[in-house]
Amino acid sequence: MARRPTDYAAERERFVEDLLAIMSVEEKVGQLALERAPDPADTDAIDRVRDQLRRGQLSGLVGPGSPAEFATLQSMAIEETRLGIPLLYAATPGRGEAVIMPSPFALAASWAPEVVERAARIVAAEARDRGKNWLLGPSVALSTSHTDKDLSASWGASGLLARCLASATVRGLQFEDQEGGSMLACLRVDNPSWTGRRGAHLPADQLRLVAGVLRESPPASIALGRIASSLDNGDQSTSATFAIGGPGGFEGIDLAEWTEIAKAAGQDLTGAPYADISVAAVVAAVADGRVTPLQLDDAVRKVLGAKYDLGLFRSAGPEETETPKRSAAGARTVALDAARHAIILLRNDPALLPLSIDSGEILVVGQAAGDRSLPTGGLPQEGASLIDGFDTRELAHNFVPGLALRRDQAGSSSGDLIDADHMAIGMASEAARRAGTVIVTLGETSTLTAAQQTLLEALYAVNRSIVLITLGARPLDPDISGAKLPCIIHAGQLGSMSGHAITDVLTGEFAPCGRLPIPLVDRGRVGLTFGHGLNYSEFGLGQTTTELGHDRLVVSTVLHNVGGHEGTETVQLYLRRPGGRGQERTELADFQRVLLGGGETRQILFEVGGNQLGRFERDGRFVIDPGTYEVSVGLSEDRAHAIEIAVPQAVADAMGKARASEPLPALFGKLRSVG
């Protein structure tokens, strides 16, 4: 990223304050007004937007649109308005356009911030090439179950893991490339799932995630959404918004401030894309005192500062081009790497993988193996199927569908066993009897259908060398004939390079290193736990010790690769706070991904401070309690060895003082008035 001059902050402040001083109320309110980008064929909408722009009452556009039309509007904003304030062009970041990256849940399975950051850079670069300069993301939501409806869009069950990957995404989206291109990111925790979920920990999880991202990788903007009022009275039937800006607070664009201003003017502006604010209504609210000039100026000041940071006031405007500037080759390399890291080896006993000459003839079963829509989750773009990956790598195989093709995809009974399935299952079973290794693929499903269950039972009866690959959003670990399948891989929604990445893992060209970002629960019991995932080599931990320092805990362990293959292992640190209402759960507190060659050993150190030990009280205070904490280190939640350590009051106080030196505590003072 380019280094800014030492006097940048002072110059920025002078510029913004000088501009703010000569703006009319209408022009100020206009800087909070986003309009949806007009369809190039809708001349009436284009005329309305141009008229609003000429009157200085438009801050930017949001959504898909024509880069050429935006270039025209940007030139108008700079050359034909009284103050020449340039426009923002916002959009919700997807998974890419020319090349599709893995879904959020798949990226969460990678546990790899560096991989996620590289993927985000590609998404941002493509958006910049299409004229965008503000991405309304990452949008972060957590899951409570692997059967959640929108699992693919979630970041798993752990707030800590989601925070690390959200921070990496912000860094990637806001990365300034060698050509000087930059982007505004927006940390969003305004997904309805936050207020739709139940549980005493919800508001604390939300705030802890926001605090962590702001500490590690401050985004240019934030949309906090609603905070459940259970922080005050335990009842989540209502919720409230609150801004975290103001003196000592967040200095970027705080969309909660826009929401508050709109609400005072009689408008509902609670959800993305935060467009369609009425300039006339807000001007009227300023005139009669419902919105104070100070409140308006503070929100506008941040918008102008963001535009200054983007260099828009020094730019002649975007190029009028519809052609992407970048080759897709680099994007494909990043997408392949991300997809490889997101693959989770759930079971491999006996070791059927990686495939070798001993694997014998390979039989691929299941129509999902050739489905190019599964890797991209139904997006218009398609990804490489598993069969594509086999063909590209020239991996010899035979294929049978296993089940009859169902054309009534909308039918509620499409998972039932139908007459045509019996012949397909018979053909698959006969082929499996002759094969050395059977690879069965499943598409999008939260549980096995009757037809899928029957197919797997029939195949397992004739050949125990079965590798199950789940290609839908949800990982599965089914019971087949009263037992678990010997080998299961989850490789859901991996994007454009899906088939190639899976083939690389199957053949051992890339060793699996993904980990479950959510536990798998079956019939109310946890099966494979959070953080579970296998390698092609065997790893183990040595003795774990803890040491109490002045203002932190130091946890030490030794990681051994006792196998013969190089591999990446994820060492996980879990924490349980002193007993108390709502504080007795175990949660992920830190993790380290370590690459070790066969036979290698490495010491692993974790430093645990107030940010990990502390918690949010119902009144918004962040408290670090003295008492006995349980610290666990392991290779998954159920493979973690627990150690108890007493934290005296003096150490808790020292941790609090160290944390108080950070700017973050000021961000959450307004929480005390929520509800």
C-alpha positions as CSV (number, residue, x, y, z in Angstrom):
1,M,0.0,0.0,0.0
2,A,1.3,3.5,-0.9
3,R,2.7,5.5,2.0
4,R,0.9,8.7,2.8
5,P,2.8,11.9,3.5
6,T,3.4,12.8,7.1
7,D,1.1,15.8,6.9
8,Y,-1.7,13.9,5.2
9,A,-4.1,13.9,8.2
10,A,-3.8,17.7,8.6
11,E,-4.3,18.4,4.9
12,R,-7.3,16.0,4.9
13,E,-8.9,17.8,7.9
14,R,-8.3,21.2,6.4
15,F,-9.8,20.2,3.1
16,V,-12.9,18.6,4.6
17,E,-13.6,21.4,7.1
18,D,-13.1,24.1,4.4
19,L,-15.5,22.3,2.1
20,L,-18.0,21.7,4.9
21,A,-18.0,25.4,5.8
22,I,-19.3,26.5,2.4
23,M,-21.9,23.7,1.9
24,S,-25.6,24.5,2.2
25,V,-27.9,22.3,4.3
26,E,-29.3,20.7,1.1
27,E,-25.8,19.9,-0.2
28,K,-24.8,18.4,3.1
29,V,-27.9,16.2,3.3
30,G,-27.2,15.3,-0.3
31,Q,-23.9,13.6,0.8
32,L,-26.0,11.0,2.7
33,A,-28.2,10.3,-0.4
34,L,-27.5,7.2,-2.4
35,E,-29.6,6.2,-5.4
36,R,-29.8,2.9,-7.1
37,A,-27.8,2.9,-10.3
38,P,-30.3,3.4,-13.1
39,D,-30.8,0.8,-15.8
40,P,-29.0,2.0,-19.0
41,A,-32.3,1.5,-20.9
42,D,-34.4,3.5,-18.4
43,T,-34.0,7.0,-19.7
44,D,-36.5,8.5,-17.2
45,A,-34.5,7.1,-14.2
46,I,-31.2,8.4,-15.7
47,D,-32.8,11.8,-16.1
48,R,-34.0,11.8,-12.5
49,V,-30.5,10.9,-11.2
50,R,-28.8,13.5,-13.3
51,D,-31.2,16.2,-12.1
52,Q,-30.6,15.2,-8.5
53,L,-26.9,15.3,-9.1
54,R,-27.0,18.8,-10.7
55,R,-28.7,20.1,-7.6
56,G,-25.9,18.8,-5.4
57,Q,-28.2,16.3,-3.7
58,L,-26.5,13.0,-4.6
59,S,-23.6,11.3,-2.9
60,G,-23.3,8.2,-5.0
61,L,-24.9,5.3,-6.7
62,V,-25.4,1.8,-5.5
63,G,-25.9,-1.5,-7.2
64,P,-25.2,-2.9,-10.7
65,G,-25.0,-0.4,-13.5
66,S,-23.2,0.8,-16.5
67,P,-19.5,1.8,-15.9
68,A,-19.8,4.2,-18.9
69,E,-22.9,5.8,-17.4
70,F,-21.2,6.2,-14.0
71,A,-18.2,7.8,-15.7
72,T,-20.6,10.3,-17.3
73,L,-22.2,11.1,-14.0
74,Q,-18.9,11.4,-12.3
75,S,-17.7,13.9,-14.8
76,M,-21.0,15.9,-14.3
77,A,-20.4,15.8,-10.5
78,I,-16.9,17.2,-10.8
79,E,-17.5,19.7,-13.7
80,E,-21.2,20.7,-13.6
81,T,-22.1,21.0,-9.9
82,R,-21.4,24.1,-7.6
83,L,-18.8,22.4,-5.4
84,G,-17.6,19.6,-7.7
85,I,-17.9,16.9,-5.1
86,P,-17.3,13.5,-6.7
87,L,-19.6,10.5,-6.4
88,L,-19.2,7.1,-4.7
89,Y,-20.2,4.0,-6.6
90,A,-21.2,1.3,-4.1
91,A,-22.1,-2.4,-4.6
92,T,-22.5,-5.5,-2.5
93,P,-19.4,-7.6,-3.0
94,G,-20.1,-11.0,-4.4
95,R,-17.7,-13.9,-4.9
96,G,-16.2,-12.4,-8.1
97,E,-17.4,-12.0,-11.6
98,A,-15.0,-13.5,-14.2
99,V,-13.7,-15.9,-11.6
100,I,-15.9,-17.1,-8.6
101,M,-14.2,-17.5,-5.2
102,P,-15.5,-20.0,-2.6
103,S,-18.5,-19.1,-0.5
104,P,-18.1,-17.4,2.9
105,F,-18.7,-20.7,4.7
106,A,-16.2,-22.5,2.5
107,L,-13.6,-19.7,3.2
108,A,-14.4,-20.1,6.9
109,A,-13.5,-23.8,6.6
110,S,-10.0,-22.7,5.4
111,W,-9.2,-21.1,8.8
112,A,-6.7,-19.2,6.6
113,P,-6.8,-15.4,6.9
114,E,-4.0,-15.0,4.3
115,V,-6.0,-17.0,1.8
116,V,-9.1,-15.0,2.4
117,E,-7.3,-11.7,2.0
118,R,-6.0,-12.7,-1.4
119,A,-9.4,-13.8,-2.5
120,A,-10.8,-10.4,-1.4
121,R,-8.2,-8.6,-3.3
122,I,-9.4,-10.2,-6.5
123,V,-13.0,-9.3,-5.8
124,A,-12.0,-5.7,-5.1
125,A,-9.9,-5.5,-8.2
126,E,-12.7,-6.7,-10.4
127,A,-15.1,-4.2,-8.8
128,R,-12.6,-1.3,-9.4
129,D,-12.3,-2.3,-13.0
130,R,-16.1,-1.8,-13.3
131,G,-16.0,1.6,-11.7
132,K,-16.9,0.7,-8.1
133,N,-15.1,2.4,-5.2
134,W,-17.2,1.3,-2.2
135,L,-18.1,-2.3,-1.4
136,L,-20.8,-2.8,1.2
137,G,-19.1,-5.8,2.7
138,P,-18.0,-8.0,4.2
139,S,-21.4,-9.0,5.6
140,V,-20.7,-11.2,8.6
141,A,-23.2,-13.6,10.1
142,L,-22.8,-16.6,12.4
143,S,-24.5,-20.0,12.3
144,T,-26.0,-22.0,15.1
145,S,-26.4,-25.3,13.1
146,H,-25.0,-26.9,10.0
147,T,-28.7,-27.2,8.9
148,D,-29.2,-23.4,8.9
149,K,-31.0,-22.2,5.7
150,D,-28.4,-19.7,4.7
151,L,-25.3,-21.6,5.8
152,S,-23.3,-20.9,2.7
153,A,-23.4,-17.1,3.5
154,S,-22.4,-17.6,7.1
155,W,-18.9,-17.5,8.6
156,G,-19.4,-20.5,10.9
157,A,-20.2,-20.8,14.6
158,S,-17.2,-19.0,16.1
159,G,-17.1,-15.2,16.6
160,L,-13.3,-15.4,16.9
161,L,-12.8,-17.2,13.6
162,A,-15.3,-14.9,11.8
163,R,-13.5,-11.9,13.2
164,C,-10.1,-13.0,11.9
165,L,-11.5,-13.8,8.5
166,A,-13.6,-10.6,8.3
167,S,-10.4,-8.6,9.2
168,A,-8.6,-10.3,6.4
169,T,-11.4,-9.6,4.0
170,V,-11.4,-5.9,4.9
171,R,-7.6,-5.8,4.3
172,G,-8.1,-7.5,1.0
173,L,-10.9,-5.2,-0.2
174,Q,-9.1,-2.0,0.9
175,F,-5.7,-3.1,-0.5
176,E,-4.2,-0.4,-2.6
177,D,-2.7,-1.9,-5.7
178,Q,0.5,-0.8,-7.6
179,E,-1.7,1.3,-9.9
180,G,-3.0,3.3,-6.9
181,G,-6.4,1.8,-7.1
182,S,-8.2,1.6,-3.7
183,M,-11.6,0.7,-2.3
184,L,-13.8,1.5,0.7
185,A,-15.0,-1.6,2.6
186,C,-17.9,-1.8,4.9
187,L,-18.0,-4.1,7.9
188,R,-21.6,-5.3,8.1
189,V,-23.2,-7.1,11.0
190,D,-26.7,-6.0,10.0
191,N,-27.8,-9.4,8.8
192,P,-31.3,-10.2,10.1
193,S,-29.9,-13.4,11.6
194,W,-28.3,-11.5,14.4
195,T,-31.6,-10.3,15.8
196,G,-33.4,-13.5,14.7
197,R,-31.2,-15.7,16.8
198,R,-31.8,-16.4,20.4
199,G,-29.3,-16.7,23.2
200,A,-27.8,-14.6,26.0
201,H,-24.4,-14.4,24.1
202,L,-25.7,-12.9,20.9
203,P,-25.2,-9.1,21.5
204,A,-21.8,-9.8,23.1
205,D,-20.7,-11.9,20.2
206,Q,-21.8,-9.1,17.8
207,L,-19.9,-6.4,19.7
208,R,-16.8,-8.6,20.3
209,L,-16.6,-9.3,16.5
210,V,-16.9,-5.6,15.7
211,A,-14.4,-4.6,18.3
212,G,-11.9,-7.1,17.0
213,V,-12.1,-6.1,13.4
214,L,-11.8,-2.4,14.3
215,R,-8.7,-3.2,16.2
216,E,-7.1,-5.4,13.6
217,S,-8.2,-3.9,10.2
218,P,-10.3,-0.8,10.5
219,P,-12.8,-0.6,7.6
220,A,-13.7,2.6,5.9
221,S,-17.3,2.2,6.9
222,I,-19.5,0.1,9.2
223,A,-23.1,-1.0,9.4
224,L,-23.7,-2.3,12.9
225,G,-27.4,-2.8,12.4
226,R,-29.5,-3.6,15.4
227,I,-28.3,-4.7,18.8
228,A,-30.7,-6.9,20.7
229,S,-32.1,-5.3,23.8
230,S,-31.4,-8.4,25.7
231,L,-28.3,-6.6,26.8
232,D,-30.6,-4.7,29.1
233,N,-33.5,-7.0,30.0
234,G,-32.9,-10.4,28.5
235,D,-35.8,-10.0,26.1
236,Q,-34.8,-10.1,22.4
237,S,-38.3,-9.3,21.1
238,T,-37.1,-5.8,20.4
239,S,-33.8,-4.3,19.3
240,A,-32.3,-1.0,18.6
241,T,-29.6,0.6,16.5
242,F,-26.8,2.6,17.8
243,A,-23.9,4.5,16.2
244,I,-20.3,4.1,17.4
245,G,-19.0,7.3,15.9
246,G,-18.4,10.6,17.7
247,P,-15.5,11.9,19.7
248,G,-13.1,9.1,20.5
249,G,-15.2,6.7,18.4
250,F,-15.1,5.3,14.9
251,E,-13.8,7.8,12.3
252,G,-15.2,6.1,9.2
253,I,-18.6,6.2,7.6
254,D,-21.0,4.9,10.3
255,L,-24.3,3.9,8.5
256,A,-26.0,3.7,11.9
257,E,-25.7,7.5,12.0
258,W,-27.4,7.7,8.6
259,T,-30.2,5.5,10.0
260,E,-30.6,7.7,13.1
261,I,-30.9,10.9,10.9
262,A,-33.4,9.2,8.6
263,K,-35.4,8.0,11.5
264,A,-35.6,11.5,13.0
265,A,-36.9,12.6,9.6
266,G,-39.6,10.0,9.6
267,Q,-37.9,7.4,7.3
268,D,-36.9,3.8,7.8
269,L,-33.3,3.3,6.6
270,T,-32.3,0.2,8.6
271,G,-31.1,-2.2,5.8
272,A,-28.7,-2.4,3.0
273,P,-28.1,-0.7,0.6
274,Y,-29.0,2.3,2.7
275,A,-30.3,4.2,-0.3
276,D,-33.3,6.4,-1.0
277,I,-33.0,8.8,1.9
278,S,-35.2,11.8,1.3
279,V,-33.2,15.0,1.1
280,A,-36.3,17.2,1.5
281,A,-37.4,15.2,4.6
282,V,-34.0,15.5,6.3
283,V,-33.7,19.2,5.4
284,A,-37.1,19.8,7.1
285,A,-35.9,17.8,10.1
286,V,-32.8,20.0,10.4
287,A,-35.0,23.1,10.1
288,D,-37.3,22.1,13.0
289,G,-34.6,20.7,15.3
290,R,-35.2,17.0,15.0
291,V,-31.7,16.6,13.4
292,T,-29.1,18.9,14.9
293,P,-26.5,20.7,12.6
294,L,-23.8,19.0,14.6
295,Q,-25.2,15.6,14.0
296,L,-25.5,16.3,10.3
297,D,-22.0,17.8,10.0
298,D,-20.5,14.8,11.7
299,A,-22.0,12.3,9.3
300,V,-21.2,14.4,6.2
301,R,-17.6,15.0,7.4
302,K,-17.0,11.3,7.3
303,V,-18.3,10.9,3.8
304,L,-16.1,13.8,2.5
305,G,-13.1,12.3,4.3
306,A,-13.7,8.9,2.7
307,K,-13.9,10.5,-0.8
308,Y,-10.7,12.4,0.0
309,D,-9.0,9.1,1.0
310,L,-10.0,7.5,-2.3
311,G,-8.3,10.3,-4.1
312,L,-11.6,11.3,-5.9
313,F,-11.0,15.0,-5.4
314,R,-7.7,14.6,-7.3
315,S,-8.9,12.4,-10.0
316,A,-10.3,13.3,-13.4
317,G,-12.9,10.6,-13.1
318,P,-13.2,6.9,-14.1
319,E,-12.4,5.8,-17.6
320,E,-15.4,5.2,-19.8
321,T,-14.9,1.5,-20.5
322,E,-16.8,-1.7,-20.2
323,T,-13.8,-3.9,-20.6
324,P,-12.1,-5.4,-17.6
325,K,-8.4,-4.5,-17.4
326,R,-7.1,-7.6,-15.7
327,S,-6.3,-11.1,-16.9
328,A,-8.3,-13.9,-15.3
329,A,-5.2,-16.1,-15.0
330,G,-4.1,-14.6,-11.7
331,A,-7.6,-14.7,-10.4
332,R,-7.9,-18.4,-11.3
333,T,-4.6,-19.1,-9.4
334,V,-6.0,-17.4,-6.3
335,A,-9.4,-19.2,-6.6
336,L,-7.7,-22.6,-6.9
337,D,-5.6,-21.9,-3.8
338,A,-8.6,-20.8,-1.8
339,A,-10.6,-23.8,-2.9
340,R,-7.9,-26.2,-2.0
341,H,-7.6,-24.8,1.5
342,A,-11.4,-24.9,2.0
343,I,-11.6,-28.7,1.5
344,I,-12.2,-30.7,4.7
345,L,-11.2,-34.3,5.1
346,L,-13.7,-35.5,7.7
347,R,-12.8,-39.2,7.8
348,N,-10.1,-41.4,6.3
349,D,-9.9,-44.7,8.2
350,P,-8.8,-46.9,6.6
351,A,-6.7,-44.5,4.6
352,L,-8.3,-44.6,1.1
353,L,-6.8,-41.2,0.3
354,P,-4.7,-40.0,-1.3
355,L,-5.4,-42.1,-4.4
356,S,-2.6,-44.2,-5.5
357,I,-1.9,-47.2,-7.8
358,D,-3.3,-49.4,-5.0
359,S,-6.7,-47.6,-5.3
360,G,-7.4,-49.6,-8.4
361,E,-10.1,-48.7,-11.0
362,I,-11.9,-45.5,-9.9
363,L,-15.7,-45.4,-10.2
364,V,-17.4,-42.0,-9.8
365,V,-21.1,-42.2,-8.8
366,G,-23.6,-39.3,-8.7
367,Q,-24.9,-36.7,-11.0
368,A,-23.4,-34.0,-8.7
369,A,-20.0,-35.0,-10.1
370,G,-20.8,-33.3,-13.4
371,D,-22.9,-30.4,-12.0
372,R,-21.2,-27.1,-12.8
373,S,-23.7,-25.0,-10.9
374,L,-23.0,-26.5,-7.5
375,P,-19.5,-24.9,-7.1
376,T,-21.0,-21.4,-7.5
377,G,-24.1,-21.9,-5.5
378,G,-26.5,-21.3,-8.3
379,L,-24.8,-18.1,-9.6
380,P,-25.1,-17.3,-13.3
381,Q,-21.5,-18.3,-13.7
382,E,-20.5,-21.9,-13.6
383,G,-17.5,-23.6,-12.0
384,A,-15.4,-26.6,-12.8
385,S,-17.2,-29.8,-11.9
386,L,-15.4,-32.8,-10.3
387,I,-15.6,-34.6,-13.7
388,D,-13.9,-31.5,-15.3
389,G,-11.1,-31.8,-12.7
390,F,-10.6,-35.5,-13.5
391,D,-10.5,-34.8,-17.2
392,T,-8.1,-31.9,-16.8
393,R,-5.7,-34.0,-14.7
394,E,-6.3,-37.0,-17.0
395,L,-7.3,-39.1,-14.1
396,A,-8.8,-42.4,-15.5
397,H,-12.3,-43.1,-14.2
398,N,-15.7,-44.6,-15.0
399,F,-18.9,-42.8,-14.3
400,V,-22.5,-43.9,-13.4
401,P,-25.3,-41.6,-12.3
402,G,-26.4,-43.9,-9.4
403,L,-29.9,-42.5,-9.4
404,A,-32.4,-41.6,-12.1
405,L,-32.3,-38.0,-13.3
406,R,-35.0,-36.0,-11.6
407,R,-36.4,-33.2,-13.8
408,D,-39.1,-32.1,-11.3
409,Q,-36.6,-30.2,-9.3
410,A,-39.4,-28.1,-7.7
411,G,-41.3,-31.2,-6.6
412,S,-41.3,-31.8,-2.8
413,S,-40.9,-35.5,-3.3
414,S,-37.9,-35.4,-5.5
415,G,-35.8,-37.2,-2.8
416,D,-38.1,-40.2,-2.6
417,L,-37.1,-43.5,-4.1
418,I,-38.8,-43.9,-7.5
419,D,-39.1,-46.9,-9.8
420,A,-36.4,-45.6,-12.2
421,D,-33.9,-45.5,-9.3
422,H,-33.9,-49.3,-8.8
423,M,-32.3,-49.9,-12.2
424,A,-29.8,-47.0,-11.7
425,I,-28.8,-48.4,-8.3
426,G,-28.4,-51.9,-9.7
427,M,-26.1,-50.6,-12.5
428,A,-24.1,-48.6,-10.0
429,S,-23.8,-51.5,-7.6
430,E,-22.6,-53.8,-10.4
431,A,-20.0,-51.3,-11.4
432,A,-18.9,-50.7,-7.8
433,R,-18.4,-54.5,-7.4
434,R,-15.7,-54.4,-10.1
435,A,-14.1,-51.1,-9.0
436,G,-11.2,-50.6,-6.7
437,T,-12.4,-47.3,-5.2
438,V,-15.8,-45.8,-5.4
439,I,-16.2,-42.0,-5.2
440,V,-19.8,-41.0,-4.4
441,T,-20.9,-37.4,-4.8
442,L,-23.8,-35.6,-3.2
443,G,-25.3,-32.2,-4.2
444,E,-27.2,-29.7,-2.1
445,T,-28.9,-31.5,0.8
446,S,-29.1,-31.1,4.6
447,T,-29.7,-34.8,5.2
448,L,-29.7,-37.9,3.1
449,T,-32.9,-38.4,1.1
450,A,-34.5,-41.9,0.9
451,A,-33.0,-42.4,-2.5
452,Q,-29.5,-41.3,-1.5
453,Q,-29.6,-43.5,1.6
454,T,-30.6,-46.6,-0.4
455,L,-27.9,-45.9,-3.0
456,L,-25.1,-45.6,-0.4
457,E,-26.3,-48.7,1.5
458,A,-26.3,-50.7,-1.8
459,L,-22.8,-49.5,-2.8
460,Y,-21.4,-50.1,0.7
461,A,-22.7,-53.6,0.7
462,V,-20.6,-54.5,-2.3
463,N,-17.5,-52.3,-1.9
464,R,-16.3,-50.8,1.4
465,S,-13.7,-48.6,-0.3
466,I,-16.1,-45.7,-0.6
467,V,-15.1,-42.0,-0.7
468,L,-18.1,-39.7,-0.1
469,I,-17.7,-36.1,-1.4
470,T,-20.3,-33.6,-0.4
471,L,-20.5,-30.8,-2.9
472,G,-23.4,-28.8,-1.4
473,A,-23.1,-26.1,1.2
474,R,-23.5,-28.4,4.2
475,P,-21.0,-31.0,5.4
476,L,-22.6,-34.4,6.2
477,D,-21.4,-37.4,8.2
478,P,-24.2,-40.0,7.6
479,D,-24.8,-43.4,9.1
480,I,-24.8,-46.1,6.4
481,S,-25.9,-49.6,7.5
482,G,-25.2,-48.8,11.1
483,A,-21.7,-47.4,10.5
484,K,-19.8,-44.4,9.4
485,L,-18.4,-44.3,5.9
486,P,-14.6,-44.8,5.9
487,C,-13.7,-41.7,4.0
488,I,-15.6,-38.4,3.7
489,I,-14.6,-35.1,2.1
490,H,-16.6,-31.9,2.3
491,A,-16.0,-29.6,-0.7
492,G,-19.0,-27.4,-0.9
493,Q,-19.4,-24.2,-3.1
494,L,-15.7,-23.9,-3.8
495,G,-16.1,-21.6,-6.8
496,S,-14.8,-21.6,-10.3
497,M,-11.8,-23.9,-9.6
498,S,-13.8,-26.5,-7.5
499,G,-13.2,-29.6,-9.6
500,H,-9.5,-28.9,-10.0
501,A,-9.0,-28.3,-6.3
502,I,-10.8,-31.5,-5.3
503,T,-8.8,-33.6,-7.8
504,D,-5.6,-32.1,-6.4
505,V,-6.6,-33.2,-2.9
506,L,-7.8,-36.6,-4.0
507,T,-4.5,-37.3,-5.7
508,G,-2.3,-35.9,-2.9
509,E,-0.9,-33.0,-5.0
510,F,-2.3,-30.8,-2.2
511,A,-2.7,-32.2,1.3
512,P,-6.1,-31.3,2.9
513,C,-6.0,-28.7,5.7
514,G,-9.6,-27.4,6.0
515,R,-11.3,-27.5,9.4
516,L,-15.0,-27.6,10.4
517,P,-16.2,-24.0,11.2
518,I,-19.3,-25.5,12.9
519,P,-20.0,-28.8,14.7
520,L,-22.0,-31.5,13.1
521,V,-25.0,-32.4,15.2
522,D,-27.0,-35.6,14.4
523,R,-30.2,-36.5,16.4
524,G,-29.3,-33.9,19.0
525,R,-25.8,-35.2,19.6
526,V,-22.6,-33.6,18.5
527,G,-20.7,-35.9,16.2
528,L,-17.6,-34.4,14.5
529,T,-16.9,-31.3,16.6
530,F,-15.9,-27.7,15.8
531,G,-12.4,-27.5,14.4
532,H,-12.3,-31.1,13.2
533,G,-10.3,-32.0,10.1
534,L,-7.7,-34.5,9.1
535,N,-4.5,-34.4,7.1
536,Y,-2.6,-37.0,5.1
537,S,0.0,-37.0,7.9
538,E,-0.5,-37.6,11.6
539,F,0.0,-34.8,14.0
540,G,0.1,-34.7,17.8
541,L,0.7,-32.2,20.6
542,G,3.2,-32.5,23.4
543,Q,2.8,-31.2,26.9
544,T,0.9,-27.9,27.3
545,T,2.0,-25.4,30.0
546,T,0.6,-22.1,31.1
547,E,2.4,-19.1,32.7
548,L,0.8,-16.1,34.3
549,G,2.4,-12.8,33.4
550,H,1.9,-9.3,34.5
551,D,-1.0,-8.6,32.2
552,R,-1.4,-11.8,30.1
553,L,-1.3,-15.6,30.1
554,V,1.3,-17.4,28.0
555,V,0.2,-20.9,26.8
556,S,2.9,-23.1,25.3
557,T,2.7,-26.5,23.6
558,V,4.7,-28.5,21.1
559,L,3.3,-29.7,17.7
560,H,4.7,-32.9,16.2
561,N,4.3,-34.2,12.7
562,V,4.8,-37.9,13.4
563,G,3.8,-38.9,9.9
564,G,5.9,-39.0,6.7
565,H,4.1,-36.3,4.7
566,E,4.3,-32.6,4.9
567,G,1.1,-31.0,6.1
568,T,-0.6,-28.0,7.6
569,E,-2.2,-28.4,11.1
570,T,-4.3,-25.9,13.0
571,V,-3.6,-25.7,16.7
572,Q,-6.6,-24.3,18.5
573,L,-6.9,-22.5,21.9
574,Y,-10.2,-22.7,23.7
575,L,-11.3,-20.7,26.7
576,R,-14.0,-21.1,29.4
577,R,-14.5,-18.1,31.7
578,P,-15.3,-18.3,35.4
579,G,-18.8,-19.8,36.1
580,G,-21.6,-17.4,36.1
581,R,-24.8,-16.7,34.3
582,G,-24.3,-17.1,30.6
583,Q,-20.5,-17.3,30.9
584,E,-19.9,-21.0,31.2
585,R,-19.5,-21.9,27.6
586,T,-16.3,-22.9,25.9
587,E,-15.2,-20.7,22.9
588,L,-12.4,-20.5,20.5
589,A,-9.9,-17.9,21.7
590,D,-7.1,-18.2,19.2
591,F,-5.5,-20.5,16.6
592,Q,-2.4,-21.0,14.6
593,R,-1.9,-22.7,11.3
594,V,1.5,-24.5,11.1
595,L,3.2,-26.1,8.1
596,L,5.5,-29.0,9.1
597,G,7.4,-31.5,7.2
598,G,7.3,-35.2,8.1
599,G,9.0,-35.8,11.4
600,E,9.3,-32.1,12.2
601,T,8.5,-30.5,15.6
602,R,7.7,-26.9,16.5
603,Q,6.9,-25.0,19.7
604,I,3.7,-23.0,19.7
605,L,3.1,-20.0,21.9
606,F,-0.2,-18.3,22.6
607,E,-0.5,-14.9,24.4
608,V,-3.9,-14.5,26.0
609,G,-4.8,-10.9,27.2
610,G,-7.8,-8.9,28.2
611,N,-9.3,-8.9,24.7
612,Q,-9.7,-12.7,25.0
613,L,-10.6,-13.0,28.7
614,G,-13.0,-10.0,28.8
615,R,-16.7,-10.0,28.2
616,F,-19.4,-7.4,27.5
617,E,-21.8,-6.7,30.4
618,R,-25.5,-5.9,29.7
619,D,-24.8,-2.2,30.2
620,G,-22.1,-2.3,27.5
621,R,-19.1,-2.3,29.8
622,F,-16.2,-4.6,28.9
623,V,-15.2,-6.5,32.0
624,I,-12.3,-8.7,32.8
625,D,-13.1,-10.9,35.8
626,P,-10.7,-12.4,38.2
627,G,-11.2,-16.1,38.9
628,T,-10.4,-19.5,37.6
629,Y,-10.3,-19.9,33.8
630,E,-10.1,-23.1,31.8
631,V,-7.7,-23.0,28.9
632,S,-7.6,-25.8,26.4
633,V,-5.2,-26.5,23.5
634,G,-5.9,-29.1,20.9
635,L,-6.4,-30.0,17.3
636,S,-10.2,-29.7,17.5
637,E,-12.7,-28.8,20.3
638,D,-13.0,-32.5,21.4
639,R,-9.2,-33.1,21.1
640,A,-8.2,-30.2,23.4
641,H,-6.5,-30.8,26.8
642,A,-7.9,-28.5,29.5
643,I,-5.8,-26.7,32.2
644,E,-7.2,-24.5,34.9
645,I,-5.4,-21.3,35.8
646,A,-6.3,-18.7,38.5
647,V,-6.2,-15.0,37.4
648,P,-5.9,-12.8,40.5
649,Q,-7.5,-9.4,40.7
650,A,-4.2,-7.6,40.2
651,V,-3.6,-9.4,36.9
652,A,-7.2,-8.7,35.7
653,D,-6.7,-5.0,36.6
654,A,-3.5,-4.9,34.6
655,M,-5.2,-6.5,31.6
656,G,-7.9,-3.9,31.9
657,K,-5.4,-1.1,32.0
658,A,-3.5,-2.4,28.9
659,R,-6.8,-2.7,27.0
660,A,-7.9,0.8,28.1
661,S,-4.9,2.3,26.2
662,E,-6.6,1.2,23.0
663,P,-9.2,3.4,21.3
664,L,-11.9,0.8,21.4
665,P,-13.6,1.2,24.8
666,A,-14.8,4.6,23.6
667,L,-16.6,3.0,20.7
668,F,-19.2,1.2,22.9
669,G,-20.1,3.9,25.4
670,K,-23.4,4.6,23.6
671,L,-24.5,1.0,24.2
672,R,-25.5,1.9,27.7
673,S,-28.4,3.9,26.3
674,V,-29.7,1.1,24.0
675,G,-33.2,-0.2,24.8
